[in-house]
């Protein structure tokens, strides 16, 4: 006759539970690379909310961008990437190279 196995708790197997709540989670360094953070535009506003939320949660946030417009009191490290806005065919490759160098130096 087959026997049914019973589930074992983590303690029975000698395993430790991983932190689950925000109070238990360790802080991390998060680097955001984007053309613009904050200001006008959907992506810019979403990035501003993401950066603000991460900083408020206690994470160290590094922003590498052309512009960074965040509410006052948000503690982030901002590295400005000098890059043109237009023309598109020049601006995107320029930003890619300049931002890559900024990430590498950081």
C-alpha distance (Angstrom), angle and dihedral (degrees) to the residues before:
residue distance angle dihedral
X1 . . .
X2 3.83 . .
X3 3.76 118.1 .
X4 3.76 122.6 -135.3
X5 3.76 116.5 -126.6
X6 3.75 117.6 -130.9
X7 3.79 121.3 -139.1
X8 3.78 115.0 -103.8
X9 3.76 125.4 -144.2
X10 3.81 122.4 -121.2
X11 3.81 88.9 -107.4
X12 3.81 90.9 57.1
X13 3.79 90.6 56.8
X14 3.79 94.5 43.2
X15 3.81 93.4 -114.0
X16 3.77 124.4 140.3
X17 3.78 124.0 -135.9
X18 3.77 116.9 -113.1
X19 3.83 118.1 -123.5
X20 3.78 109.0 -88.2
X21 3.78 108.2 176.8
X22 3.79 129.7 66.8
X23 3.81 90.2 -114.3
X24 3.81 90.5 58.0
X25 3.81 98.1 42.2
X26 3.79 116.8 100.5
X27 3.79 117.4 -120.3
X28 3.78 118.7 -107.4
X29 3.77 138.2 -161.3
X30 3.80 109.4 -112.7
X31 3.81 121.7 -169.0
X32 3.81 117.8 -159.3
X33 3.82 117.1 -165.0
X34 3.81 114.5 -169.2
X35 3.78 139.3 137.3
X36 3.81 93.1 -115.8
X37 3.81 133.3 3.8
X38 3.80 118.3 -160.9
X39 3.77 128.8 -4.0
X40 3.78 126.0 74.0
X41 3.78 121.2 -0.8
X42 3.78 136.8 55.3
X43 3.79 98.3 -101.6
X44 3.81 91.6 45.2
X45 3.82 92.4 52.2
X46 3.80 92.5 46.8
X47 3.80 90.7 50.6
X48 3.82 90.2 49.1
X49 3.81 89.3 53.0
X50 3.80 91.6 47.3
X51 3.82 93.2 49.0
X52 3.81 92.2 45.7
X53 3.81 92.5 48.4
X54 3.80 93.3 48.4
X55 3.81 92.0 48.5
X56 3.82 91.5 47.0
X57 3.82 89.1 51.3
X58 3.80 89.0 58.8
X59 3.78 100.5 -102.1
X60 3.79 122.3 138.0
X61 3.81 105.5 -116.2
X62 3.80 124.5 -161.8
X63 3.82 117.5 -169.2
X64 3.80 120.2 -161.9
X65 3.80 108.6 -172.9
X66 3.80 147.3 120.4
X67 3.80 91.1 -107.8
X68 3.79 135.0 10.3
X69 3.82 119.2 -168.8
X70 3.80 109.4 176.0
X71 3.80 131.5 156.7
X72 3.78 114.3 -88.6
X73 3.77 115.3 -91.7
X74 3.82 96.1 37.1
X75 3.79 106.5 130.1
X76 3.82 107.5 -140.6
X77 3.78 135.3 139.5
X78 3.82 108.3 -123.1
X79 3.81 124.5 -161.6
X80 3.79 112.2 -172.6
X81 3.79 117.4 -142.0
X82 3.81 110.6 -154.0
X83 3.80 104.5 -138.3
X84 3.80 136.5 142.5
X85 3.81 121.4 -106.5
X86 3.77 95.9 -145.5
X87 2.97 151.2 70.0
X88 3.78 94.6 43.0
X89 3.80 93.4 -145.0
X90 3.82 89.3 60.2
X91 3.83 101.2 30.9
X92 3.83 99.2 58.6
X93 3.82 98.8 47.9
X94 3.82 89.9 42.2
X95 3.80 92.1 52.3
X96 3.80 91.7 45.8
X97 3.80 92.0 55.5
X98 3.82 95.8 39.9
X99 3.82 94.1 46.2
X100 3.82 91.7 46.1
X101 3.80 89.5 54.2
X102 3.82 90.6 47.5
X103 3.82 91.4 51.9
X104 3.79 90.8 47.6
X105 3.83 92.1 51.1
X106 3.79 92.2 48.2
